[in-house]
């Protein structure tokens, strides 16, 4: 028997680019947390000068 | 290369903050002259007791309202371990160690130094608030590390 696989066209699915909204939010959440802690320690330092 | 818009945003943010912090560091070091407490001044750690000013450790008046506080650190004590400083005095603290690495932290102030054998650690601080400050060793130096403390009294 002939191979039937060749006759069926293979469909390559193009994946939709995943949403990065959550990643963006968590990156900025971490970024602002780092800046907030750095600035608070800096003001503690200035207060003790 | 394709890059997601959000990816560009946080890369810009991350690299941008890197440059902001580098600028802060550069201004502090080169424009304001900030340096580590133990910077360039050396001392023979075996001859600390014979080297001035550490042969007579203590508070020395150097000018109008300006003082020098010379302290010798050794396992597990500071010499002297009780100092009285007049309120408002600008004190340059010099610390040297005779043996291992010690810490020198005045709790509640910005005075916080590592004291390495061979180097003199210095920090200048103005004491505006009267009260009692505890000096403690914050570098593990041996079995008696937790007992290594001293006191500074800022009096009117």
N, CA and C atoms of all chains as a GROMACS GRO file, in nm:
protein
  615
    1UNK      N    1   0.082  -0.122   0.000
    1UNK     CA    2   0.000   0.000   0.000
    1UNK      C    3   0.084   0.126   0.000
    2UNK      N    4   0.033   0.219  -0.070
    2UNK     CA    5   0.106   0.346  -0.076
    2UNK      C    6   0.097   0.417   0.058
    3UNK      N    7   0.199   0.486   0.082
    3UNK     CA    8   0.198   0.559   0.209
    3UNK      C    9   0.106   0.680   0.199
    4UNK      N   10   0.018   0.688   0.292
    4UNK     CA   11  -0.078   0.796   0.285
    4UNK      C   12  -0.031   0.925   0.352
    5UNK      N   13   0.074   0.907   0.425
    5UNK     CA   14   0.120   1.024   0.502
    5UNK      C   15   0.156   1.143   0.413
    6UNK      N   16   0.208   1.107   0.296
    6UNK     CA   17   0.255   1.215   0.210
    6UNK      C   18   0.142   1.298   0.153
    7UNK      N   19   0.029   1.235   0.140
    7UNK     CA   20  -0.079   1.308   0.077
    7UNK      C   21  -0.140   1.414   0.171
    8UNK      N   22  -0.136   1.382   0.301
    8UNK     CA   23  -0.194   1.482   0.393
    8UNK      C   24  -0.093   1.594   0.416
    9UNK      N   25  -0.136   1.712   0.391
    9UNK     CA   26  -0.047   1.826   0.410
    9UNK      C   27  -0.027   1.854   0.558
   10UNK      N   28   0.098   1.872   0.594
   10UNK     CA   29   0.123   1.903   0.735
   10UNK      C   30   0.102   2.052   0.758
   11UNK      N   31   0.025   2.078   0.859
   11UNK     CA   32  -0.001   2.219   0.889
   11UNK      C   33   0.093   2.266   0.999
   12UNK      N   34   0.172   2.365   0.966
   12UNK     CA   35   0.258   2.420   1.072
   12UNK      C   36   0.182   2.530   1.143
   13UNK      N   37   0.163   2.506   1.269
   13UNK     CA   38   0.087   2.605   1.346
   13UNK      C   39   0.179   2.718   1.389
   14UNK      N   40   0.142   2.837   1.360
   14UNK     CA   41   0.219   2.952   1.408
   14UNK      C   42   0.163   2.990   1.545
   15UNK      N   43   0.251   2.977   1.642
   15UNK     CA   44   0.202   3.008   1.777
   15UNK      C   45   0.183   3.157   1.794
   16UNK      N   46   0.078   3.189   1.859
   16UNK     CA   47   0.054   3.330   1.888
   16UNK      C   48   0.156   3.376   1.990
   17UNK      N   49   0.210   3.497   1.972
   17UNK     CA   50   0.304   3.546   2.072
   17UNK      C   51   0.230   3.560   2.204
   18UNK      N   52   0.292   3.500   2.307
   18UNK     CA   53   0.223   3.498   2.435
   18UNK      C   54   0.220   3.638   2.494
   19UNK      N   55   0.121   3.661   2.574
   19UNK     CA   56   0.108   3.792   2.639
   19UNK      C   57   0.214   3.807   2.747
   20UNK      N   58   0.283   3.918   2.749
   20UNK     CA   59   0.389   3.941   2.848
   20UNK      C   60   0.347   4.043   2.953
   21UNK      N   61   0.217   4.066   2.960
   21UNK     CA   62   0.168   4.167   3.055
   21UNK      C   63   0.207   4.135   3.199
   22UNK      N   64   0.188   4.008   3.237
   22UNK     CA   65   0.220   3.966   3.373
   22UNK      C   66   0.369   3.978   3.401
   23UNK      N   67   0.450   3.944   3.300
   23UNK     CA   68   0.596   3.954   3.316
   23UNK      C   69   0.636   4.099   3.335
   24UNK      N   70   0.575   4.187   3.252
   24UNK     CA   71   0.606   4.330   3.264
   24UNK      C   72   0.571   4.381   3.403
   25UNK      N   73   0.453   4.341   3.450
   25UNK     CA   74   0.409   4.386   3.583
   25UNK      C   75   0.504   4.338   3.690
   26UNK      N   76   0.546   4.209   3.683
   26UNK     CA   77   0.631   4.157   3.790
   26UNK      C   78   0.772   4.215   3.784
   27UNK      N   79   0.821   4.241   3.661
   27UNK     CA   80   0.953   4.303   3.648
   27UNK      C   81   0.953   4.442   3.711
   28UNK      N   82   0.847   4.519   3.684
   28UNK     CA   83   0.842   4.654   3.741
   28UNK      C   84   0.813   4.653   3.890
   29UNK      N   85   0.735   4.553   3.933
   29UNK     CA   86   0.710   4.538   4.077
   29UNK      C   87   0.842   4.518   4.149
   30UNK      N   88   0.926   4.426   4.097
   30UNK     CA   89   1.057   4.399   4.156
   30UNK      C   90   1.147   4.523   4.147
   31UNK      N   91   1.144   4.588   4.030
   31UNK     CA   92   1.227   4.708   4.009
   31UNK      C   93   1.194   4.818   4.107
   32UNK      N   94   1.065   4.846   4.124
   32UNK     CA   95   1.026   4.953   4.215
   32UNK      C   96   1.054   4.916   4.360
   33UNK      N   97   1.041   4.786   4.391
   33UNK     CA   98   1.075   4.740   4.527
   33UNK      C   99   1.222   4.766   4.555
   34UNK      N  100   1.310   4.734   4.459
   34UNK     CA  101   1.454   4.756   4.476
   34UNK      C  102   1.484   4.904   4.493
   35UNK      N  103   1.420   4.988   4.410
   35UNK     CA  104   1.445   5.132   4.419
   35UNK      C  105   1.393   5.186   4.552
   36UNK      N  106   1.276   5.140   4.593
   36UNK     CA  107   1.218   5.186   4.720
   36UNK      C  108   1.310   5.153   4.837
   37UNK      N  109   1.360   5.027   4.842
   37UNK     CA  110   1.447   4.989   4.954
   37UNK      C  111   1.579   5.067   4.949
   38UNK      N  112   1.634   5.085   4.828
   38UNK     CA  113   1.760   5.158   4.815
   38UNK      C  114   1.742   5.302   4.865
   39UNK      N  115   1.634   5.367   4.820
   39UNK     CA  116   1.610   5.506   4.858
   39UNK      C  117   1.586   5.516   5.009
   40UNK      N  118   1.512   5.420   5.068
   40UNK     CA  119   1.489   5.429   5.213
   40UNK      C  120   1.618   5.414   5.291
   41UNK      N  121   1.706   5.324   5.249
   41UNK     CA  122   1.835   5.309   5.318
   41UNK      C  123   1.919   5.436   5.300
   42UNK      N  124   1.912   5.497   5.182
   42UNK     CA  125   1.986   5.620   5.156
   42UNK      C  126   1.937   5.733   5.246
   43UNK      N  127   1.806   5.743   5.265
   43UNK     CA  128   1.754   5.849   5.352
   43UNK      C  129   1.786   5.821   5.498
   44UNK      N  130   1.792   5.692   5.536
   44UNK     CA  131   1.837   5.657   5.671
   44UNK      C  132   1.980   5.705   5.691
   45UNK      N  133   2.064   5.683   5.591
   45UNK     CA  134   2.204   5.727   5.595
   45UNK      C  135   2.211   5.880   5.610
   46UNK      N  136   2.133   5.953   5.529
   46UNK     CA  137   2.135   6.100   5.535
   46UNK      C  138   2.087   6.149   5.670
   47UNK      N  139   1.987   6.081   5.726
   47UNK     CA  140   1.932   6.118   5.856
   47UNK      C  141   2.036   6.105   5.966
   48UNK      N  142   2.127   6.009   5.951
   48UNK     CA  143   2.227   5.984   6.055
   48UNK      C  144   2.356   6.061   6.034
   49UNK      N  145   2.365   6.140   5.929
   49UNK     CA  146   2.488   6.214   5.901
   49UNK      C  147   2.522   6.311   6.015
   50UNK      N  148   1.650   4.145   1.474
   50UNK     CA  149   1.596   4.053   1.576
   50UNK      C  150   1.464   4.106   1.630
   51UNK      N  151   1.369   4.018   1.632
   51UNK     CA  152   1.240   4.063   1.684
   51UNK      C  153   1.242   4.065   1.837
   52UNK      N  154   1.193   4.172   1.890
   52UNK     CA  155   1.186   4.182   2.036
   52UNK      C  156   1.050   4.237   2.074
   53UNK      N  157   0.994   4.176   2.174
   53UNK     CA  158   0.864   4.222   2.220
   53UNK      C  159   0.876   4.365   2.275
   54UNK      N  160   0.769   4.440   2.257
   54UNK     CA  161   0.771   4.580   2.301
   54UNK      C  162   0.800   4.591   2.452
   55UNK      N  163   0.733   4.503   2.528
   55UNK     CA  164   0.751   4.506   2.673
   55UNK      C  165   0.896   4.476   2.712
   56UNK      N  166   0.953   4.381   2.634
   56UNK     CA  167   1.091   4.342   2.661
   56UNK      C  168   1.185   4.462   2.647
   57UNK      N  169   1.159   4.542   2.543
   57UNK     CA  170   1.239   4.663   2.521
   57UNK      C  171   1.224   4.758   2.639
   58UNK      N  172   1.099   4.767   2.688
   58UNK     CA  173   1.072   4.861   2.798
   58UNK      C  174   1.153   4.822   2.922
   59UNK      N  175   1.148   4.692   2.962
   59UNK     CA  176   1.218   4.660   3.087
   59UNK      C  177   1.369   4.652   3.070
   60UNK      N  178   1.414   4.624   2.946
   60UNK     CA  179   1.560   4.630   2.925
   60UNK      C  180   1.609   4.774   2.937
   61UNK      N  181   1.532   4.866   2.882
   61UNK     CA  182   1.566   5.008   2.891
   61UNK      C  183   1.567   5.052   3.037
   62UNK      N  184   1.466   5.009   3.110
   62UNK     CA  185   1.454   5.041   3.253
   62UNK      C  186   1.572   4.984   3.333
   63UNK      N  187   1.605   4.857   3.306
   63UNK     CA  188   1.714   4.791   3.379
   63UNK      C  189   1.849   4.852   3.349
   64UNK      N  190   1.879   4.870   3.220
   64UNK     CA  191   2.009   4.928   3.183
   64UNK      C  192   2.016   5.074   3.228
   65UNK      N  193   1.900   5.143   3.219
   65UNK     CA  194   1.895   5.282   3.266
   65UNK      C  195   1.927   5.293   3.413
   66UNK      N  196   1.870   5.205   3.496
   66UNK     CA  197   1.899   5.215   3.639
   66UNK      C  198   2.044   5.181   3.669
   67UNK      N  199   2.102   5.092   3.587
   67UNK     CA  200   2.245   5.061   3.602
   67UNK      C  201   2.328   5.189   3.587
   68UNK      N  202   2.294   5.270   3.485
   68UNK     CA  203   2.368   5.394   3.463
   68UNK      C  204   2.340   5.497   3.572
   69UNK      N  205   2.218   5.499   3.623
   69UNK     CA  206   2.186   5.591   3.733
   69UNK      C  207   2.271   5.558   3.855
   70UNK      N  208   2.278   5.428   3.890
   70UNK     CA  209   2.357   5.388   4.007
   70UNK      C  210   2.506   5.413   3.985
   71UNK      N  211   2.553   5.390   3.862
   71UNK     CA  212   2.694   5.417   3.831
   71UNK      C  213   2.724   5.566   3.847
   72UNK      N  214   2.628   5.651   3.805
   72UNK     CA  215   2.647   5.796   3.819
   72UNK      C  216   2.653   5.834   3.966
   73UNK      N  217   2.565   5.776   4.048
   73UNK     CA  218   2.566   5.803   4.192
   73UNK      C  219   2.702   5.767   4.251
   74UNK      N  220   2.752   5.648   4.212
   74UNK     CA  221   2.881   5.601   4.260
   74UNK      C  222   2.994   5.695   4.217
   75UNK      N  223   2.990   5.736   4.088
   75UNK     CA  224   3.094   5.823   4.034
   75UNK      C  225   3.095   5.959   4.100
   76UNK      N  226   2.978   6.018   4.119
   76UNK     CA  227   2.970   6.150   4.184
   76UNK      C  228   3.021   6.140   4.327
   77UNK      N  229   2.979   6.032   4.398
   77UNK     CA  230   3.023   6.014   4.536
   77UNK      C  231   3.174   5.999   4.546
   78UNK      N  232   3.232   5.921   4.456
   78UNK     CA  233   3.375   5.891   4.465
   78UNK      C  234   3.461   6.006   4.414
   79UNK      N  235   3.428   6.062   4.297
   79UNK     CA  236   3.519   6.157   4.234
   79UNK      C  237   3.485   6.302   4.264
   80UNK      N  238   3.355   6.335   4.278
   80UNK     CA  239   3.319   6.475   4.304
   80UNK      C  240   3.316   6.504   4.453
   81UNK      N  241   3.265   6.409   4.533
   81UNK     CA  242   3.255   6.434   4.677
   81UNK      C  243   3.369   6.372   4.755
   82UNK      N  244   3.451   6.292   4.690
   82UNK     CA  245   3.568   6.237   4.755
   82UNK      C  246   3.541   6.129   4.859
   83UNK      N  247   3.429   6.059   4.846
   83UNK     CA  248   3.402   5.950   4.939
   83UNK      C  249   3.497   5.834   4.911
   84UNK      N  250   3.543   5.772   5.017
   84UNK     CA  251   3.633   5.658   5.001
   84UNK      C  252   3.608   5.558   5.113
   85UNK      N  253   3.656   5.436   5.096
   85UNK     CA  254   3.638   5.339   5.203
   85UNK      C  255   3.711   5.385   5.329
   86UNK      N  256   3.665   5.344   5.449
   86UNK     CA  257   3.728   5.388   5.574
   86UNK      C  258   3.877   5.351   5.582
   87UNK      N  259   3.914   5.235   5.529
   87UNK     CA  260   4.056   5.200   5.535
   87UNK      C  261   4.113   5.222   5.396
   88UNK      N  262   4.167   5.340   5.376
   88UNK     CA  263   4.212   5.376   5.243
   88UNK      C  264   4.352   5.433   5.251
   89UNK      N  265   4.449   5.359   5.206
   89UNK     CA  266   4.588   5.402   5.188
   89UNK      C  267   4.672   5.416   5.314
   90UNK      N  268   4.614   5.450   5.430
   90UNK     CA  269   4.697   5.465   5.550
   90UNK      C  270   4.733   5.328   5.605
   91UNK      N  271   4.862   5.301   5.612
   91UNK     CA  272   4.904   5.169   5.659
   91UNK      C  273   4.977   5.179   5.793
   92UNK      N  274   4.987   5.066   5.860
   92UNK     CA  275   5.053   5.059   5.991
   92UNK      C  276   5.105   4.916   6.008
   93UNK      N  277   5.219   4.903   6.076
   93UNK     CA  278   5.270   4.769   6.103
   93UNK      C  279   5.187   4.706   6.215
   94UNK      N  280   5.110   4.601   6.185
   94UNK     CA  281   5.017   4.548   6.286
   94UNK      C  282   5.087   4.496   6.411
   95UNK      N  283   5.217   4.464   6.401
   95UNK     CA  284   5.288   4.413   6.519
   95UNK      C  285   5.342   4.526   6.605
   96UNK      N  286   5.341   4.647   6.552
   96UNK     CA  287   5.396   4.759   6.628
   96UNK      C  288   5.292   4.868   6.653
   97UNK      N  289   5.165   4.827   6.662
   97UNK     CA  290   5.057   4.925   6.683
   97UNK      C  291   5.078   5.001   6.814
   98UNK      N  292   5.120   4.927   6.919
   98UNK     CA  293   5.136   4.989   7.052
   98UNK      C  294   5.250   5.091   7.056
   99UNK      N  295   5.342   5.082   6.961
   99UNK     CA  296   5.455   5.177   6.961
   99UNK      C  297   5.436   5.288   6.858
  100UNK      N  298   5.334   5.274   6.771
  100UNK     CA  299   5.317   5.371   6.663
  100UNK      C  300   5.219   5.480   6.704
  101UNK      N  301   5.263   5.607   6.699
  101UNK     CA  302   5.167   5.714   6.725
  101UNK      C  303   5.061   5.718   6.615
  102UNK      N  304   4.936   5.754   6.641
  102UNK     CA  305   4.885   5.796   6.773
  102UNK      C  306   4.837   5.680   6.860
  103UNK      N  307   4.861   5.556   6.815
  103UNK     CA  308   4.802   5.442   6.886
  103UNK      C  309   4.883   5.400   7.010
  104UNK      N  310   5.002   5.465   7.030
  104UNK     CA  311   5.075   5.436   7.154
  104UNK      C  312   5.005   5.499   7.274
  105UNK      N  313   4.928   5.607   7.248
  105UNK     CA  314   4.846   5.666   7.355
  105UNK      C  315   4.703   5.681   7.303
  106UNK      N  316   4.629   5.571   7.298
  106UNK     CA  317   4.495   5.578   7.242
  106UNK      C  318   4.400   5.662   7.328
  107UNK      N  319   4.303   5.724   7.264
  107UNK     CA  320   4.207   5.806   7.337
  107UNK      C  321   4.164   5.925   7.255
  108UNK      N  322   4.093   6.017   7.323
  108UNK     CA  323   4.040   6.135   7.255
  108UNK      C  324   4.143   6.249   7.262
  109UNK      N  325   4.172   6.307   7.147
  109UNK     CA  326   4.269   6.418   7.142
  109UNK      C  327   4.201   6.536   7.074
  110UNK      N  328   4.216   6.654   7.136
  110UNK     CA  329   4.158   6.774   7.075
  110UNK      C  330   4.254   6.826   6.968
  111UNK      N  331   4.203   6.847   6.848
  111UNK     CA  332   4.291   6.890   6.739
  111UNK      C  333   4.258   7.030   6.689
  112UNK      N  334   4.146   7.084   6.732
  112UNK     CA  335   4.109   7.217   6.686
  112UNK      C  336   3.984   7.264   6.756
  113UNK      N  337   3.930   7.375   6.707
  113UNK     CA  338   3.809   7.428   6.768
  113UNK      C  339   3.693   7.332   6.742
  114UNK      N  340   3.652   7.263   6.846
  114UNK     CA  341   3.543   7.166   6.838
  114UNK      C  342   3.576   7.044   6.750
  115UNK      N  343   3.705   7.027   6.723
  115UNK     CA  344   3.745   6.912   6.642
  115UNK      C  345   3.832   6.818   6.725
  116UNK      N  346   3.803   6.692   6.711
  116UNK     CA  347   3.874   6.592   6.793
  116UNK      C  348   3.920   6.476   6.706
  117UNK      N  349   4.016   6.403   6.764
  117UNK     CA  350   4.060   6.279   6.703
  117UNK      C  351   4.041   6.171   6.808
  118UNK      N  352   3.976   6.064   6.770
  118UNK     CA  353   3.957   5.954   6.863
  118UNK      C  354   4.033   5.834   6.809
  119UNK      N  355   4.142   5.798   6.880
  119UNK     CA  356   4.226   5.687   6.835
  119UNK      C  357   4.197   5.564   6.920
  120UNK      N  358   4.161   5.458   6.854
  120UNK     CA  359   4.121   5.337   6.926
  120UNK      C  360   4.198   5.217   6.871
  121UNK      N  361   4.245   5.133   6.964
  121UNK     CA  362   4.312   5.009   6.925
  121UNK      C  363   4.215   4.894   6.946
  122UNK      N  364   4.196   4.815   6.844
  122UNK     CA  365   4.111   4.698   6.855
  122UNK      C  366   4.198   4.574   6.864
  123UNK      N  367   4.161   4.484   6.955
  123UNK     CA  368   4.232   4.357   6.965
  123UNK      C  369   4.134   4.254   7.018
  124UNK      N  370   4.167   4.128   7.004
  124UNK     CA  371   4.076   4.024   7.051
  124UNK      C  372   4.073   4.025   7.204
  125UNK      N  373   3.966   4.052   7.273
  125UNK     CA  374   3.835   4.090   7.225
  125UNK      C  375   3.792   4.219   7.293
  126UNK      N  376   3.864   4.326   7.265
  126UNK     CA  377   3.832   4.453   7.332
  126UNK      C  378   3.878   4.572   7.249
  127UNK      N  379   3.825   4.687   7.289
  127UNK     CA  380   3.870   4.813   7.231
  127UNK      C  381   3.942   4.891   7.341
  128UNK      N  382   4.050   4.959   7.305
  128UNK     CA  383   4.121   5.044   7.401
  128UNK      C  384   4.121   5.187   7.348
  129UNK      N  385   4.065   5.285   7.419
  129UNK     CA  386   3.988   5.271   7.543
  129UNK      C  387   3.847   5.220   7.515
  130UNK      N  388   3.782   5.171   7.621
  130UNK     CA  389   3.646   5.121   7.597
  130UNK      C  390   3.537   5.208   7.659
  131UNK      N  391   3.577   5.326   7.711
  131UNK     CA  392   3.479   5.425   7.760
  131UNK      C  393   3.530   5.562   7.718
  132UNK      N  394   3.453   5.631   7.637
  132UNK     CA  395   3.497   5.762   7.591
  132UNK      C  396   3.384   5.862   7.609
  133UNK      N  397   3.421   5.983   7.651
  133UNK     CA  398   3.321   6.090   7.659
  133UNK      C  399   3.353   6.195   7.554
  134UNK      N  400   3.253   6.229   7.477
  134UNK     CA  401   3.270   6.327   7.370
  134UNK      C  402   3.174   6.443   7.395
  135UNK      N  403   3.224   6.568   7.387
  135UNK     CA  404   3.131   6.680   7.403
  135UNK      C  405   3.035   6.689   7.285
  136UNK      N  406   2.913   6.730   7.318
  136UNK     CA  407   2.808   6.738   7.215
  136UNK      C  408   2.846   6.836   7.103
  137UNK      N  409   2.819   6.798   6.981
  137UNK     CA  410   2.846   6.885   6.867
  137UNK      C  411   2.987   6.874   6.813
  138UNK      N  412   3.068   6.787   6.875
  138UNK     CA  413   3.208   6.775   6.833
  138UNK      C  414   3.219   6.699   6.700
  139UNK      N  415   3.314   6.745   6.620
  139UNK     CA  416   3.343   6.676   6.495
  139UNK      C  417   3.462   6.583   6.522
  140UNK      N  418   3.436   6.456   6.522
  140UNK     CA  419   3.538   6.360   6.566
  140UNK      C  420   3.584   6.273   6.448
  141UNK      N  421   3.716   6.270   6.429
  141UNK     CA  422   3.772   6.176   6.333
  141UNK      C  423   3.817   6.052   6.409
  142UNK      N  424   3.753   5.941   6.380
  142UNK     CA  425   3.783   5.818   6.453
  142UNK      C  426   3.884   5.737   6.372
  143UNK      N  427   3.997   5.706   6.436
  143UNK     CA  428   4.099   5.620   6.372
  143UNK      C  429   4.107   5.489   6.450
  144UNK      N  430   4.098   5.382   6.381
  144UNK     CA  431   4.104   5.252   6.448
  144UNK      C  432   4.209   5.164   6.380
  145UNK      N  433   4.288   5.095   6.463
  145UNK     CA  434   4.384   4.998   6.411
  145UNK      C  435   4.372   4.869   6.491
  146UNK      N  436   4.402   4.757   6.428
  146UNK     CA  437   4.393   4.630   6.499
  146UNK      C  438   4.532   4.569   6.515
  147UNK      N  439   4.549   4.499   6.627
  147UNK     CA  440   4.678   4.437   6.656
  147UNK      C  441   4.684   4.292   6.608
  148UNK      N  442   4.566   4.232   6.586
  148UNK     CA  443   4.568   4.090   6.549
  148UNK      C  444   4.486   4.060   6.423
  149UNK      N  445   4.361   4.022   6.443
  149UNK     CA  446   4.281   3.978   6.327
  149UNK      C  447   4.190   4.091   6.279
  150UNK      N  448   4.108   4.061   6.182
  150UNK     CA  449   4.011   4.159   6.132
  150UNK      C  450   3.900   4.178   6.236
  151UNK      N  451   3.874   4.304   6.269
  151UNK     CA  452   3.762   4.335   6.358
  151UNK      C  453   3.666   4.429   6.287
  152UNK      N  454   3.550   4.444   6.348
  152UNK     CA  455   3.454   4.542   6.299
  152UNK      C  456   3.449   4.657   6.397
  153UNK      N  457   3.398   4.770   6.351
  153UNK     CA  458   3.382   4.885   6.440
  153UNK      C  459   3.253   4.955   6.401
  154UNK      N  460   3.148   4.923   6.474
  154UNK     CA  461   3.018   4.982   6.444
  154UNK      C  462   2.967   5.058   6.564
  155UNK      N  463   2.928   5.182   6.543
  155UNK     CA  464   2.860   5.256   6.649
  155UNK      C  465   2.712   5.246   6.620
  156UNK      N  466   2.644   5.168   6.700
  156UNK     CA  467   2.502   5.142   6.674
  156UNK      C  468   2.423   5.272   6.665
  157UNK      N  469   2.342   5.284   6.562
  157UNK     CA  470   2.256   5.400   6.545
  157UNK      C  471   2.323   5.517   6.474
  158UNK      N  472   2.448   5.499   6.428
  158UNK     CA  473   2.515   5.605   6.353
  158UNK      C  474   2.566   5.549   6.221
  159UNK      N  475   2.626   5.636   6.141
  159UNK     CA  476   2.684   5.589   6.015
  159UNK      C  477   2.824   5.532   6.033
  160UNK      N  478   2.877   5.536   6.157
  160UNK     CA  479   3.012   5.487   6.179
  160UNK      C  480   3.009   5.334   6.173
  161UNK      N  481   3.067   5.280   6.070
  161UNK     CA  482   3.068   5.135   6.053
  161UNK      C  483   3.186   5.100   5.965
  162UNK      N  484   3.289   5.043   6.028
  162UNK     CA  485   3.412   5.017   5.953
  162UNK      C  486   3.458   4.874   5.974
  163UNK      N  487   3.534   4.828   5.877
  163UNK     CA  488   3.606   4.703   5.891
  163UNK      C  489   3.748   4.744   5.931
  164UNK      N  490   3.804   4.678   6.030
  164UNK     CA  491   3.938   4.713   6.074
  164UNK      C  492   4.032   4.599   6.038
  165UNK      N  493   4.116   4.623   5.938
  165UNK     CA  494   4.203   4.516   5.890
  165UNK      C  495   4.344   4.536   5.944
  166UNK      N  496   4.412   4.426   5.977
  166UNK     CA  497   4.551   4.439   6.022
  166UNK      C  498   4.636   4.502   5.912
  167UNK      N  499   4.716   4.602   5.947
  167UNK     CA  500   4.800   4.666   5.847
  167UNK      C  501   4.744   4.797   5.796
  168UNK      N  502   4.616   4.824   5.827
  168UNK     CA  503   4.554   4.947   5.778
  168UNK      C  504   4.493   5.025   5.893
  169UNK      N  505   4.490   5.158   5.876
  169UNK     CA  506   4.420   5.243   5.972
  169UNK      C  507   4.286   5.280   5.910
  170UNK      N  508   4.178   5.248   5.982
  170UNK     CA  509   4.044   5.283   5.932
  170UNK      C  510   4.000   5.414   5.994
  171UNK      N  511   3.953   5.506   5.912
  171UNK     CA  512   3.914   5.638   5.962
  171UNK      C  513   3.775   5.676   5.915
  172UNK      N  514   3.705   5.748   6.003
  172UNK     CA  515   3.572   5.797   5.969
  172UNK      C  516   3.546   5.923   6.049
  173UNK      N  517   3.493   6.024   5.984
  173UNK     CA  518   3.464   6.148   6.056
  173UNK      C  519   3.314   6.163   6.077
  174UNK      N  520   3.278   6.191   6.203
  174UNK     CA  521   3.137   6.198   6.239
  174UNK      C  522   3.116   6.315   6.334
  175UNK      N  523   3.008   6.388   6.315
  175UNK     CA  524   2.971   6.494   6.410
  175UNK      C  525   2.862   6.442   6.501
  176UNK      N  526   2.886   6.456   6.631
  176UNK     CA  527   2.790   6.403   6.728
  176UNK      C  528   2.701   6.515   6.781
  177UNK      N  529   2.581   6.525   6.724
  177UNK     CA  530   2.489   6.632   6.762
  177UNK      C  531   2.390   6.591   6.870
  178UNK      N  532   2.365   6.461   6.880
  178UNK     CA  533   2.266   6.414   6.977
  178UNK      C  534   2.336   6.357   7.099
  179UNK      N  535   2.304   6.412   7.219
  179UNK     CA  536   2.363   6.354   7.339
  179UNK      C  537   2.306   6.215   7.366
  180UNK      N  538   2.384   6.134   7.433
  180UNK     CA  539   2.337   5.999   7.462
  180UNK      C  540   2.452   5.901   7.468
  181UNK      N  541   2.415   5.775   7.481
  181UNK     CA  542   2.516   5.671   7.492
  181UNK      C  543   2.515   5.587   7.366
  182UNK      N  544   2.631   5.567   7.311
  182UNK     CA  545   2.640   5.486   7.189
  182UNK      C  546   2.724   5.363   7.219
  183UNK      N  547   2.678   5.252   7.168
  183UNK     CA  548   2.751   5.127   7.188
  183UNK      C  549   2.836   5.101   7.064
  184UNK      N  550   2.963   5.071   7.089
  184UNK     CA  551   3.050   5.030   6.979
  184UNK      C  552   3.055   4.878   6.984
  185UNK      N  553   3.040   4.815   6.872
  185UNK     CA  554   3.047   4.670   6.873
  185UNK      C  555   3.122   4.618   6.752
  186UNK      N  556   3.173   4.497   6.768
  186UNK     CA  557   3.249   4.432   6.663
  186UNK      C  558   3.151   4.353   6.577
  187UNK      N  559   3.149   4.383   6.448
  187UNK     CA  560   3.056   4.312   6.361
  187UNK      C  561   3.128   4.226   6.256
  188UNK      N  562   3.254   4.192   6.288
  188UNK     CA  563   3.325   4.095   6.204
  188UNK      C  564   3.365   3.983   6.299
  189UNK      N  565   3.322   3.862   6.268
  189UNK     CA  566   3.353   3.753   6.361
  189UNK      C  567   3.504   3.741   6.378
  190UNK      N  568   3.551   3.755   6.505
  190UNK     CA  569   3.695   3.760   6.529
  190UNK      C  570   3.744   3.650   6.622
  191UNK      N  571   3.655   3.566   6.670
  191UNK     CA  572   3.699   3.457   6.757
  191UNK      C  573   3.597   3.426   6.865
  192UNK      N  574   3.641   3.347   6.964
  192UNK     CA  575   3.548   3.295   7.065
  192UNK      C  576   3.484   3.405   7.148
  193UNK      N  577   3.554   3.517   7.167
  193UNK     CA  578   3.498   3.624   7.252
  193UNK      C  579   3.436   3.737   7.173
  194UNK      N  580   3.409   3.712   7.047
  194UNK     CA  581   3.358   3.816   6.957
  194UNK      C  582   3.235   3.889   7.013
  195UNK      N  583   3.143   3.812   7.072
  195UNK     CA  584   3.019   3.872   7.118
  195UNK      C  585   3.040   3.959   7.243
  196UNK      N  586   3.158   3.951   7.303
  196UNK     CA  587   3.184   4.032   7.423
  196UNK      C  588   3.259   4.159   7.388
  197UNK      N  589   3.293   4.175   7.262
  197UNK     CA  590   3.377   4.286   7.221
  197UNK      C  591   3.295   4.412   7.199
  198UNK      N  592   3.288   4.494   7.302
  198UNK     CA  593   3.210   4.618   7.291
  198UNK      C  594   3.283   4.732   7.360
  199UNK      N  595   3.239   4.852   7.334
  199UNK     CA  596   3.287   4.972   7.403
  199UNK      C  597   3.174   5.072   7.407
  200UNK      N  598   3.193   5.179   7.484
  200UNK     CA  599   3.085   5.277   7.496
  200UNK      C  600   3.135   5.417   7.469
  201UNK      N  601   3.052   5.494   7.403
  201UNK     CA  602   3.084   5.636   7.383
  201UNK      C  603   2.967   5.717   7.440
  202UNK      N  604   3.002   5.814   7.526
  202UNK     CA  605   2.899   5.899   7.581
  202UNK      C  606   2.912   6.038   7.519
  203UNK      N  607   2.805   6.087   7.464
  203UNK     CA  608   2.804   6.224   7.412
  203UNK      C  609   2.738   6.310   7.518
  204UNK      N  610   2.818   6.400   7.578
  204UNK     CA  611   2.768   6.479   7.691
  204UNK      C  612   2.757   6.627   7.653
  205UNK      N  613   2.668   6.695   7.724
  205UNK     CA  614   2.645   6.840   7.698
  205UNK      C  615   2.768   6.922   7.737
   0.00000   0.00000   0.00000
